[in-house]
């Protein structure tokens, strides 16, 4: 059995949440150079909307499933940070729990 674990980043790699979030902030006229403003946005955003609007990059979920099925790696782990928004954590757990 292969002992190699593959770690994949989520935001900006699997999900296009980074670009979409900053686009939403700009549309709202928020100061994206102010970390408090950015943090508050991420804590308060409706993650269902953000993930829906952001979309999955280049069929990444399908491709990750193929990697898992190939048996090339002992495990495939998705790395992601949550902003303190409980809804974000739930959604990501549901989305990546299917892999």
C-alpha positions in Angstrom: 0.0 0.0 0.0 1.2 3.5 -0.8 2.1 5.5 2.3 2.0 8.9 0.6 -0.7 11.3 1.8 -1.8 14.0 -0.7 -2.8 17.4 0.8 -4.9 19.7 -1.4 -5.8 23.3 -0.6 -9.4 24.3 -0.8 -10.0 28.0 -1.2 -8.7 29.4 -4.4 -7.7 26.0 -5.6 -10.8 23.7 -5.4 -13.3 26.4 -4.8 -12.9 29.9 -6.3 -14.0 31.5 -3.0 -11.1 33.9 -2.7 -11.7 35.7 -6.0 -15.4 35.7 -5.6 -15.3 37.0 -2.0 -13.0 39.9 -3.0 -15.3 40.7 -5.9 -18.3 40.8 -3.6 -16.4 43.0 -1.1 -15.4 45.4 -3.9 -19.1 45.5 -5.2 -20.2 46.5 -1.6 -17.5 49.2 -1.5 -15.7 47.6 1.4 -12.0 48.4 2.0 -10.3 45.2 1.1 -7.0 46.5 2.5 -8.4 46.6 6.0 -8.1 43.1 7.6 -10.8 43.8 10.1 -13.3 44.6 7.3 -12.2 41.5 5.4 -12.5 39.3 8.4 -15.9 40.7 9.3 -17.0 40.0 5.8 -15.9 36.3 5.9 -17.5 35.8 9.4 -20.8 37.3 8.2 -21.1 36.1 4.6 -23.7 33.5 3.7 -21.4 30.7 2.7 -24.1 29.0 0.7 -24.2 32.0 -1.6 -20.4 32.4 -1.7 -19.7 28.8 -2.6 -22.5 28.8 -5.1 -21.3 32.0 -6.8 -17.7 31.0 -6.5 -18.1 27.7 -8.2 -15.8 24.7 -8.3 -12.7 25.3 -10.3 -12.0 23.2 -13.4 -14.1 20.2 -12.3 -11.7 19.8 -9.3 -14.1 17.7 -7.2 -14.5 15.1 -10.0 -10.7 15.0 -10.5 -10.1 14.6 -6.8 -12.5 11.6 -6.8 -10.6 10.1 -9.6 -7.3 10.5 -7.7 -8.8 8.8 -4.6 -10.2 6.0 -6.7 -6.8 5.4 -8.4 -5.3 4.3 -5.1 -2.1 6.2 -5.8 -2.2 7.8 -2.3 -2.9 6.4 1.2 -5.2 9.4 1.8 -6.3 12.6 0.2 -6.9 15.4 2.6 -8.5 18.8 1.9 -6.9 21.7 3.7 -9.1 24.7 4.5 -9.4 27.4 7.1 -12.7 28.5 8.4 -13.3 32.1 9.2 -15.3 31.5 12.4 -18.5 31.2 10.4 -20.2 28.0 11.6 -22.1 27.7 8.4 -18.9 27.7 6.4 -17.5 24.8 8.5 -20.8 22.8 8.0 -20.9 23.4 4.2 -17.2 22.5 3.7 -17.6 19.3 5.9 -20.7 18.2 3.8 -19.0 19.1 0.5 -15.7 17.3 1.2 -17.1 14.6 3.4 -18.4 13.1 0.1 -14.9 12.5 -1.2 
